[in-house]
Amino acid sequence: MKNAPTISVVIVNYNVKEYLEQALQSLQRALKRISHEILVVDNASVDDSVAHIRARFPEVQLIESKVNLGFGKANNVALRRVQGEYVVLINPDTVVQEDTFEKLLDFFHDHPDAGAATCKILNPDGSFAVDCRHSIPTPSIALWKVLGLNRIFPKSKRFAQYNLTYLDTEKTYPVPAISGSFMMVKKTVLDQIGHFDERFFMYCEDIDLCHRINLGGHKIYYVPTSQIIHYKGESTKKNNVDYVITFNKALYQFFDKYYADKTWSLFRWIIVLGIVARGVFIYIRNFLHEHFPLVLDTLILNSAILLSFMVRLEFKDGFTWYGFFHRDGIINLISMVIFWIIAYYLEVYPHHRFSIQGIIKANLLTFTLLASLTFFLKQFAFSRMVVLMAAIVSPLLMSLWRMVLKRYYRGDKSAWGKDLYSKPTIIVGAGKGGLALYQKIREMKDMSYELLGVVTINDEEADFAEAHIPVLGRLENLDKLVAIHNVRQVIFSSAMLSYQQILKTMSGMGMTGLEYKIAPSNLEVMIGKSSIERLNDYPLLDIEYAIGKPFNRFTKRMLDILLALVGFVLLAPVLGPLTLWRRRRRRRIDILGRMQSVITIAQMDALNPRRPVNLWLLLGEVLRGKLSLVGFPILPKDDAGHHPHNDYWYRPGITGLVQINRSKILTPDDLEKYHIFYLKNQSLMLDLEIILKSVTKLDIS
């Protein structure tokens, strides 16, 4: 075809629109001087990927599937449309260098025997991704991998054949197979051997394609002259049952397609059992990897209490296992249940599993409640000293293993120091782009890392000096600056840096414990290892803000019930008879509730919370759950049109941050800022502070 592009890029997307956007931006840079077309097949994503990409990248050929076709079948939909001389199959969670395609095109030109090729692929921490080139999993090669011999003997040509770890990562050579996360294939080769085998829903389809390329008489090459980043598994999380079943089903399908007829029946069953056993092992391993903090903390909690019992009873009645399990062990059971409930309400599990602050807070609340129990129940009075000793040992050991993990396993050298609870961070950038990124991150006061300064890529430091931002040094000295300042996270500004500079810097650092993130030029998100952090104020507001946390909602409701009940009972002897006497003046009034709903409350004559009788009735509504002690102002339904920000996400309250700051609110923006502040910072202590300030300002007329 006369005007056919040189390269056709095919991407299959499934619920990773931020990663896809970053990939497309890097592709645009890398294909700037090459005629190309980009086809994206969306596999029924539910994260608004289609509309997002259509608005941001109108030049992309977007193919929208109404169902999840799987990886191979979705690729085939696009492959039937491609026109390029070369086809690039690439995952959406990748970033390519600016020179990647130029280098590969030069390689294909110099090696006419090449049917397909890949480049060097990096993990998000800058380390080499060993699975970017590998062998075809014959029964013997697969056996060594299943037995783990490839890890024990990574330099053995026999046992390490699967990932070819005995080969030099900096040299070019032909390989049996390459990863489907990035492969460049001649279109004539695909026309000859066919597209993906659609029997593979996901996994092993790339191995099958490579195997057919080899059988077709073409060579596949590993070419490390350029490199990409692959944020592995973002569209297919590998810690769930679906992954284990799908992956191992694909393994068996590949074995059945090529080797089943050539294998003895007994050996076939051994292979099948091996695949099933591997699936079970992967699931158990992933489960323990995901939940080991909870398992370990539970063991520590029980061990601390058991040890305390042994120390406590050794000098008195004597410790026996029979006595412990039939009498004393109930404390273990109760403490374990309380700890689990509190830890999940505090979101220590699963979101903040390695938070030392969170685990200390969970222990303090657990043993406070447990101590209260031993005071109220006489049969547990002997356990008070046990609870006290365990309250010291348990949080100490739980914090200790987190410190050790951060320091030695994750390479966090500052785990013992002053920045134990923060993440020392530097920005790599220059000019107004670097300045904007620094200021954007600094505005996010709720993030857990500490900005130390900026590393520049040139001598332009005037913008940073004017904004009083410390300049730590230049990019060529980044490794030394990281060591000097104990940096744990580096954020690159892609607005000022090429992806080639970013990737070369990461791979050259050789610090796998260091975290890297890339901020695209739009400054809306930061892409990191298995995470996307938003830089805007409003996205995910209901998830990120404090008032949305289950533990905060629970404590807020408990505070409402406790204080409202006390106030209602104390005022009942006086205001109860008065309310009955004036019952004909009692009115049902419609007011604004949360998220523009309407609720009905009782008041005398008209809405006036400052009247004692009305205040007493409002306390009753708090007990019923219609109102809160602290919330947004109580507004009649008819006033909804006068309040543009009436879609509040929490209940109306007798008092609140807005109510005690009325004199400071001059504009609708001021009003919104107070609501946003409360949403982000709501806590038991803040509610108590607001209530106390309201009481001191109380002016009942």
Summary of the structure (lengths in Angstrom):
residues: 701
radius of gyration: 31.4
end to end distance: 87.2
largest distance: 99.9
contacts: 2216
relative contact order: 0.06
helix: 51%
strand: 17%
